[in-house]
Amino acid sequence: MMRRHSLPKFMLVTLVIIVFFVLNLLLGSVQIPLSDVLRILARGDNPHVSPEDWTIWSNIVWSSRVPQALTATVAGAGLAVSGLQMQTVFRNPLAGPSVLGISNGASLGVAFVVLLSGSLGGVALSKMGYVGDVAISVAAVVGALTVMGLILFVSQKVKGNVTLLIIGMMIGYLVTAIVGVLKFFSAEEDIRAYVVWGLGSFARVSGDQMMLFVLLMAVLIPLSMLMAKPMNLLLMGDEYAVNLGLNLKRSRMLVIGCSGVLVAIVTAYCGPVMFIGMAVPHLCRALFRTSDHRLLMPATALTGSALALVCNLIARMPGFEGALPVNSVTALIGAPVIAYVLFKRNSRFSE
């Protein structure tokens, strides 16, 4: 049950989401008045604006800004929830969605599509428009889920979380090595396409892809909330959780599996977006002052959405031609948060 003192904070975060969602629709390289944005969303028209300009504005809102805002909202929520799950399972404040190499697996799948297809077939799938976009998304999901399946298999064989973390790091190094080899034999244009994908973006998803992405996340995020009670027990320690009747191995696999699927889907559609999953859980713990996951899970999802909308707005701030890489913006916000958390922990232990 939601605590009374937390309700105003939930309302505040929700208000921030609404405000920045609207700002994402309003602001950009082309300035569109709020009244006209509302008319466009209502499928109306404005007799004081020329038909040509109105068509352009409608395309900008429906084809670019609405998909970006929706993508940022659900992707931020998914990454934040995934980060919270990883930090709880491994009891590590620096754990994030990419800690087990799942994002690296998605990157490897995309590398095969973007780099290897161009080297073998002469034409990279990334240059084939909609077909190429679908191929990249499918390859990222397959790569991420393959690594996640390997991690889940290994988690049944090893007991310690530290060993599992080390294995995830080794998978990441192995994937980096394979991608490096693929880059060596690839054309410069294919390498550039892969690097651009790796910078992360909420602008790649549109049309039917956007609807499918939002639908998938709308199902996966609430399902992840069902893990709140086992996560509370995991936070107390393995022995205590087992004494309370928790099946430790199964619960750990379920939490890792939920987190991995969220990361796989978001990475497939948006690229490897960094720092949101690592920083947002710390922000929520500081804001809501609780470790109860029944409260933290929805709070983290909402705060992740808000932060992603802020980052997307900064990435395409008026005055810039095009858009900045999302990872550059998330790093500017997330890195100071992580540094503050580490500094605060060290100060507490030194007292």
N, C-alpha and C positions, 0 to 999 in steps of 0.2 A: 504494500500500500504506500502511496506517495506521501511523504511527510509534508506537513503544512508549510514549514519554512522553505521547502524546496519548490512549492508551486509558483511563487513569484519569479524564481530563477528560470523555471521552465517557460514561463510566459515571456520573460525577457529574451531568452534564446530564440523562441518561436518568432517574436517580433523582429529580431535581428534577421532571421531567415526571410521573412516577408519583405522587409525593407530592402535587403540586398538582392533578393530575387527581382523586385521591381526595378532597382537600379541597374541590374544586368540587362533588363529589357530597354531601359532608357538610354544608357550611356554607351558610347562607342565612337568610331570614327565619323559616323553620320548621326547628327543630333535629331531626335524625333521627339516632339512634345508629348507629355504624358497623356493629354486628352486624345491625341491621335493614336498613341499606342493602345489605349483602351478601345478606341473605335476599331482598330485593326483586329484586336483580339475578339471583338464582338462581331467581326465580319461586316462592319459598316463601311461608310466612305465619308469623305470630307469634300464638300463642293468648293471649298476655298483653296484646295490643293490640286494641281494639274493631275490628270489621270496617269501620266508617265511617272511623276514623282510618287504618287500614291502606290502604284504597282511596285516601284523600287522599295519603298518603305515596307510594304506588306511582305515582300520577299525577304528583306533583312530581318524583320521580326519573326516570321514563321519559319524561315529556312535556316536562320543562324542563331538569333538570340534566345528564342524559346528552347530549342534543342540544347544549346550550351547551358542555359540556366537549369533545366531539368537534369541534364547529365551531371553537372557539378553537384546538384543537390543529393542525388542518390549515390553517386560515386563517393562523395565525401562521407556520407553516412556509412556506407559499406566499408571503406578503408578504416574509419575510426573504430567501428565495432570489431573489425578484424584485429586491429592493433591492441584493443583492450583484451581480447581473448588470448592473444599471444603473450602479453605481459602477465596475465593471470596464470596461464599454464606453466610458464617458465619462471614465474616470480622474478622477473628481470625488468627493470624500468626502461631499459634500452631495447627491449624486444619490439619488433614491428612486423607489419604484414610480410616483409621480404626476408625475415630472419631465417626461414628454412629453405631458402632458395627457390620458392614457388614463383616469385617474379622473374628470377633468372630462367626458370623453365619456360615461362611465357616468352621471354626475350629470345631464347634459343629457337623456339618454334617460329617466331617472326623472322629470325635470322635465316632459317632454312628457306622461308618463302621469299624474302626480299633479296638475299644474297646468293643463295645456291641456285634458285630458279633462273636468275639472270645469267649465271655462269654456265649452266647446263643447257638451257633452252634458248638462250640469246635474248629473250625478252622477260624481264622480271614481272612477276605477278603484281607487284606493287604499282606497275604502270598501266594496269588494265582496268582502271576505273572502279566501278561498283564490284565487279568480280574480284579484283585485287583486294579491295577493302574487306570483302567477306572472307577471302582466303587468309588474310592477315589475322582477322578475328578468330577464325577457326583454328589456325595454327597456334595462336597464343593460348587459347583454351586447352588445346591438346597438349601443348608443352607444359603448361602449368599443372594440369591435372595428372600428367604422367609423373612429374616430380612429386606432387602431393601423394599419389599412390605409393611411390617409393618410400616417402617419409612415413606414411601410415604403416607400411609393411615393416620398416625398420623399428618404428615405435613399439611394435609387438615383441621385438627381439631384445631391445635394450631397456634397462630400468631407469637410468638417470636422465634427467632433462638436459644436463650439461652435455652428455654424449650425443644426444639428439641435435642439440644446437651446433656442435662441432661438425657433425655429419652434414647438416644443412649448409654450413659455411663451406665445407669441402665441395659440395655439389655446386655452390655458387662459383667457386674458383674454377672447377672443371668446365662449367658452362662458359665462363669468361674466356678460357683457353680455346674452346671449340669455336666460339664466335670470332676470336682473333684470327684463327686459321682461315675461317670463311671470308673474313675481311681481306686477308692477304691475297686471295684468289678472285676477288670480286672487282667489278668496275667501280669507278669513282662515283658515278651517279647512284648506283645501288647502295654504296656505303653511306652516301649522304641521306638517302631515303631512310635507311635503318637508324642513323643517328637522330634524324628529326623525329622518328617514332619514339625513340628512347627519351626524348625530352619531355614527353607527356603533354596531353592536350585534352580539353573537354569539347573541342570543336570538331572532332572527327565523326561524332555520332549524329545522324540525322535520319529523317524519314522513318521507314519501317525498322531500321536498326535501332533508332532511338526508342521506339515504342517497345521493342523486344527487350532492350536493356533495362528500361524503367520497370517493365513487368517482372523480369527476372529478379531485380533487386527488391521490388516490392514484396516478393514472395520470400526471398532468402533472408532479408534483414529481420522480419518478424519471427522467422523460424529460429534464427540465431538467438533471439531474446529468450527462447525456451531453455537455453543453457544457463540462465542466470543462477539458479539454485545450485547446480553442480559446480559452477565457478566459485560461488561463495564458499563451498566446502573445500575446493582445491586451494583456495587462498589461505585456509587455516593450516595447511600442511598435510602431507600424504597419510601419516599415521592417524591423525585425528579424523580425516575424511573416511578412511577405511573403517575406523571404529564406529562411525555413524552410518555405516552400511553402503557407502559409495563404492561402486565398481570402478576402481581407479583407472585401470587400463582402458576400459570402454569409454569412460567419460573423457579421458585425455584424447583418445582418438576422435570422439565426436566433436570436441571443441576445436582441435586442430583441423579436422575435416571441414567444419563450418567456416573457419577462418580462411582456409585454403581456397575453398570454392568462391568466397567473396573476392579474394585477391585475384583469382584467375579470371573471373568475369570482368572486374574493373580494369585489369591490365589489358585484357583482350580488346576492350573498347576504347580505353583512354591512354594506353601506354603505362609504363611504370611510374606512377605518381608517388613521389617520396614525401616523407616527413608528416603528412596528415595523420596517418595511422599511428605514428610514434608519439606525436606531440599532443593530440587531442585528448587521449585518456588522462594525461597529467593535468591539462587545463580543467577537465571536468572534476577530477579529484580535488583540485584546489578551489574550484568554484562551489561545488556542492558539499564538500567536506564530508565525504562518506566513502566507504569501501563496499557498500552493499550493491551488488550487481543488479538487483532488481530496480534500483534507481539509476545506477551508473550506465547500464546498457542503453536505455532510451535517451539519457542525457548525452551520452557520447555520440549517438547517432545524430541528434539534433545539432550538437556543437560541430560535428564533422561537416554537416551540410552547410552550416553558417560559414565556417572557415573556408570551405571549398568555393563558395559563392564570392567571398571576399577576394580570394586568390584569383579567381577567374576574372573578376572586375578589374583588378590591378593589372592582370596580364594583357588586357585589351583596353587599357585606360585611354581616354580621349587624348589625342596629340601624338600617339604612336601609330606608325604605319604598320598594319598587320597586327601581330600579337606576340608578346613575350612568351618564352617557354614557361609552362606552368610550374615545372620543377624549380626554376630559378626563383619564382615568387614563393612557393611553399618552403623552400630552404631559408629564405630571408625571414620568414615568420617562425618556422619550426625550429631552426637551429638555436636561436636565443632561448626558446622555451626549454629545450633539452639541456642546454648549458645551465639555465637557472635551476632546473630540477637537480642536476648533479651537484651544483654548488650548495643547494639547500640541504641535500642529503649528507654531504661531507661536513657541513657546518653542524648538523644535528649530531653526527657521530663523534665529532671532536669535542663536544661540550661535556 
